Every structure is written in C-alpha cells, then in structure tokens.
Amino acid sequence: MLLMLLVSLSTGAQPQPPEQHDDLPIQPLSVYETNLKRYYTTKWQADRKEFETVHKKKWWYYLPNVGWAFGLPTVTLGTSTLAQIDRDKTVMKAKLDGIDAKAHYEYNEALLELRTRYRLLTREREHDRLERQLTDPVENSIMQIHTDAFTDQKITPLEHLQKKREHSRFKLQRHERRNELYHHWLELEQLARYQMPQETLQADEVNPEVKP
C-alpha cells in the first residue's frame, strides 16, 4: 500500500513550481511618485479651502460706524477696525503658512518612505529571482534522482518519503516567499495611492429615507 502511494506521488500530479515574480506588476518609481504627489496636493488644497471657508470673516464684520453730525450722515472707520482687519490678515496668513508647511513635510516624509520601500522591494525581487535560478534546478534534479532511485528500488520507501517531505517543505518556503513579496507590493501600491478610487459619497446613502 505504501509502495503504491509513493509511486503515485512520484509519477502523478506534482506540486506546481513556484510562480515567477516577473509578472508582479511593479510600476516605475516615477509613476508611484506622480500618484503620491497628486494625492497630497489634493489633500493640501482641501485643507486650505476648509480653513479659509471656516475662519475667513465676512465683509460685514468690518462695516464702518454710521452716525450723524451737523445734521448730516457720517461714516467712520475707526482705528480699532483697521487694526482688527490687519490682525485677522496676519493670523490667517500665519495659519495658512502652517498648513502649507505641514502639508509639504508630510508629503516629503511619505515620498521618502515610498522610495525606500521601492528600493527594498526591487532588491528583494532580484534576490528571489537569483535564488530561484541557482537553487531550484538543483533541488528539482536531486528530487528527480531520488524518484528514479525509488523507481529502480535502489532506496527504501521510507527514504523516498522522507525526501519527498523535505522537497515539499522547500516548495512551501517558495510559496511563503511569494506571498511575502506580494504583500510588500500591495503595501507599496497603497502607500503611493496608486489607482486610488475616485468614488463620491451621496447624502441619501448615509441617511436613506425610510419608505413605508
């Protein structure tokens, strides 16, 4: 029974070789940088617009004082009003400068992380490619020699089964390495906001009307 099982394992369906990482769709670094810059530019403009909308005072806050003098209407723009206008402009500019500085810092910080991860991922892919070229043919040849020896009854079923287990572990390590590279690639694309969805929210989706 054991002999039949080993023969079927040796001559039947074999585990598929590790997938090639060449098909991992890693884009050029410039593509990722363009997407990242577009994202942070949009976010920066939205932050500035929100702040200006919320904090910019309306024109009627600075209306001059209207009165009467010598039977005639008078319009007086006091020094306190002028000082307030100047102060509000200074505060607004300072806060907008702060928003600008923060946006530029966050963008450059993300850009540095993107470039670092890109270099690491490409080096990992090249290392994996070289490792496959050097070790996979040798490992497969060794396994084939053991299979031929078992077929010719030069080794015991137990010896062949032990080698089969060792070879399966080798294949599993390859699979785990493939998953690790794929995970790093997904993290890189997420960091770059590559192909970021452009969906819009609808108010009726948040609070749908209850229909009878």
C-alpha positions as CSV (number, residue, x, y, z in Angstrom):
1,M,0.0,0.0,0.0
2,L,2.8,2.4,0.9
3,L,4.6,1.4,-2.3
4,M,1.6,2.3,-4.4
5,L,1.2,5.6,-2.6
6,L,4.8,6.5,-3.3
7,V,4.6,5.6,-6.9
8,S,1.5,7.8,-7.3
9,L,3.3,10.7,-5.6
10,S,6.3,10.2,-7.8
11,T,4.6,9.8,-11.2
12,G,1.3,11.5,-10.6
13,A,0.4,15.2,-10.1
14,Q,3.4,17.0,-8.8
15,P,3.2,20.3,-6.9
16,Q,3.4,23.2,-9.3
17,P,6.7,25.1,-9.4
18,P,6.9,28.4,-7.6
19,E,5.2,31.2,-9.5
20,Q,7.5,33.6,-11.2
21,H,7.8,37.1,-9.7
22,D,8.5,38.7,-13.0
23,D,4.7,39.1,-13.5
24,L,4.4,41.2,-10.4
25,P,3.2,44.4,-11.9
26,I,5.6,46.8,-10.2
27,Q,5.4,50.2,-11.9
28,P,8.3,52.5,-12.4
29,L,9.1,54.6,-9.4
30,S,8.1,57.8,-11.3
31,V,4.6,56.5,-11.7
32,Y,4.2,55.9,-7.9
33,E,5.7,59.3,-7.2
34,T,3.3,61.1,-9.5
35,N,0.3,59.4,-7.8
36,L,1.6,60.2,-4.4
37,K,2.1,63.9,-5.3
38,R,-1.4,64.1,-6.8
39,Y,-2.9,62.7,-3.6
40,Y,-1.0,65.1,-1.2
41,T,-1.7,68.1,-3.5
42,T,-5.4,67.4,-3.5
43,K,-5.4,66.9,0.3
44,W,-3.4,70.1,0.8
45,Q,-5.7,72.2,-1.3
46,A,-8.7,70.7,0.5
47,D,-7.2,71.6,3.9
48,R,-6.5,75.2,2.8
49,K,-10.0,75.6,1.4
50,E,-11.7,74.3,4.5
51,F,-9.7,76.6,6.8
52,E,-10.4,79.7,4.7
53,T,-14.1,78.9,4.5
54,V,-14.4,78.4,8.2
55,H,-12.2,81.2,9.5
56,K,-12.4,83.9,6.9
57,K,-14.6,86.7,8.3
58,K,-17.4,88.1,6.2
59,W,-17.3,91.6,5.0
60,W,-20.0,92.8,7.3
61,Y,-17.7,92.2,10.3
62,Y,-15.8,95.3,9.2
63,L,-18.6,97.7,8.4
64,P,-17.8,101.3,9.4
65,N,-19.8,103.1,12.1
66,V,-22.7,105.2,10.7
67,G,-23.8,108.3,12.6
68,W,-25.0,111.9,12.3
69,A,-23.0,115.1,12.6
70,F,-24.3,118.6,11.9
71,G,-27.5,117.1,10.6
72,L,-25.7,115.0,8.0
73,P,-24.9,111.3,8.0
74,T,-21.3,110.3,8.7
75,V,-19.3,107.1,8.1
76,T,-16.4,106.4,10.4
77,L,-13.9,103.6,10.1
78,G,-12.2,103.6,13.5
79,T,-8.6,102.6,14.1
80,S,-9.7,99.6,16.1
81,T,-11.5,98.3,13.0
82,L,-8.4,98.8,10.9
83,A,-6.2,97.1,13.5
84,Q,-8.6,94.2,13.6
85,I,-8.5,93.8,9.8
86,D,-4.7,93.9,9.9
87,R,-4.6,91.4,12.8
88,D,-7.0,89.0,11.1
89,K,-5.0,89.0,7.9
90,T,-1.8,88.3,9.8
91,V,-3.3,85.4,11.7
92,M,-4.9,84.0,8.6
93,K,-1.6,84.1,6.7
94,A,0.3,82.5,9.6
95,K,-2.1,79.7,9.9
96,L,-2.2,79.1,6.1
97,D,1.6,79.1,6.2
98,G,1.4,76.5,8.9
99,I,-0.9,74.3,6.8
100,D,1.4,74.7,3.9
101,A,4.5,73.7,5.9
102,K,2.7,70.7,7.4
103,A,1.5,69.5,4.0
104,H,5.0,69.8,2.5
105,Y,6.5,68.0,5.4
106,E,4.0,65.1,5.3
107,Y,4.5,64.8,1.5
108,N,8.2,64.6,1.7
109,E,8.0,62.1,4.6
110,A,5.7,59.9,2.6
111,L,7.9,60.3,-0.5
112,L,11.0,59.2,1.4
113,E,9.1,56.1,2.7
114,L,7.9,55.3,-0.8
115,R,11.4,55.5,-2.3
116,T,12.8,53.4,0.5
117,R,10.2,50.7,0.1
118,Y,10.5,50.7,-3.6
119,R,14.3,50.1,-3.4
120,L,13.7,47.3,-0.8
121,L,11.1,45.6,-2.9
122,T,13.1,45.6,-6.1
123,R,16.1,44.2,-4.3
124,E,14.0,41.5,-2.7
125,R,12.6,40.6,-6.1
126,E,16.1,40.4,-7.7
127,H,17.4,38.3,-4.8
128,D,14.5,35.9,-5.1
129,R,15.0,35.7,-8.8
130,L,18.7,34.8,-8.4
131,E,17.9,32.3,-5.6
132,R,15.4,30.6,-7.9
133,Q,17.9,30.4,-10.7
134,L,20.6,28.9,-8.5
135,T,18.7,26.6,-6.2
136,D,15.5,25.4,-8.0
137,P,17.2,23.4,-10.8
138,V,19.5,21.7,-8.2
139,E,16.6,20.9,-5.9
140,N,14.5,19.6,-8.7
141,S,17.4,17.5,-10.0
142,I,18.0,16.0,-6.6
143,M,14.3,15.1,-6.2
144,Q,14.3,13.5,-9.7
145,I,17.4,11.4,-8.8
146,H,15.6,10.2,-5.6
147,T,12.5,9.4,-7.6
148,D,14.5,7.4,-10.2
149,A,16.3,5.6,-7.4
150,F,13.0,4.7,-5.8
151,T,11.5,3.5,-9.1
152,D,14.6,1.3,-9.6
153,Q,14.2,0.1,-6.0
154,K,17.6,1.4,-5.0
155,I,16.2,3.2,-1.9
156,T,13.6,2.2,0.5
157,P,10.1,3.6,0.5
158,L,10.8,5.3,3.8
159,E,13.9,7.1,2.4
160,H,12.0,8.3,-0.6
161,L,9.1,9.5,1.6
162,Q,11.5,11.4,3.8
163,K,13.0,13.1,0.7
164,K,9.5,13.8,-0.6
165,R,8.7,15.6,2.7
166,E,11.9,17.6,2.5
167,H,11.1,18.7,-1.1
168,S,7.6,19.7,-0.1
169,R,9.0,21.9,2.6
170,F,11.2,23.5,0.0
171,K,8.1,24.2,-2.2
172,L,6.3,25.6,0.8
173,Q,9.1,28.0,1.6
174,R,9.0,29.2,-2.0
175,H,5.2,29.8,-1.7
176,E,5.7,31.7,1.6
177,R,8.3,33.9,-0.1
178,R,6.0,34.6,-3.0
179,N,3.3,35.7,-0.6
180,E,5.7,37.9,1.3
181,L,6.7,39.7,-1.9
182,Y,3.1,40.1,-2.9
183,H,2.3,41.6,0.5
184,H,5.1,44.1,0.2
185,W,4.0,45.0,-3.3
186,L,0.5,45.7,-2.1
187,E,1.8,47.9,0.7
188,L,3.8,49.9,-1.8
189,E,0.9,50.5,-4.0
190,Q,-1.3,51.5,-1.1
191,L,1.4,54.0,0.1
192,A,1.6,55.5,-3.3
193,R,-2.2,55.7,-3.6
194,Y,-1.8,54.0,-7.0
195,Q,-5.1,53.7,-8.9
196,M,-6.9,55.2,-5.9
197,P,-10.7,55.0,-6.3
198,Q,-12.5,58.2,-7.2
199,E,-15.9,57.3,-5.8
200,T,-18.1,60.1,-4.4
201,L,-20.4,59.9,-1.4
202,Q,-24.1,60.6,-1.6
203,A,-26.1,62.0,1.2
204,D,-29.0,59.7,0.7
205,E,-26.6,56.7,1.2
206,V,-25.8,58.0,4.7
207,N,-29.3,58.7,5.8
208,P,-31.6,56.9,3.4
209,E,-35.3,57.9,3.6
210,V,-37.4,55.3,5.3
211,K,-40.1,54.3,2.9
212,P,-43.3,52.6,4.1
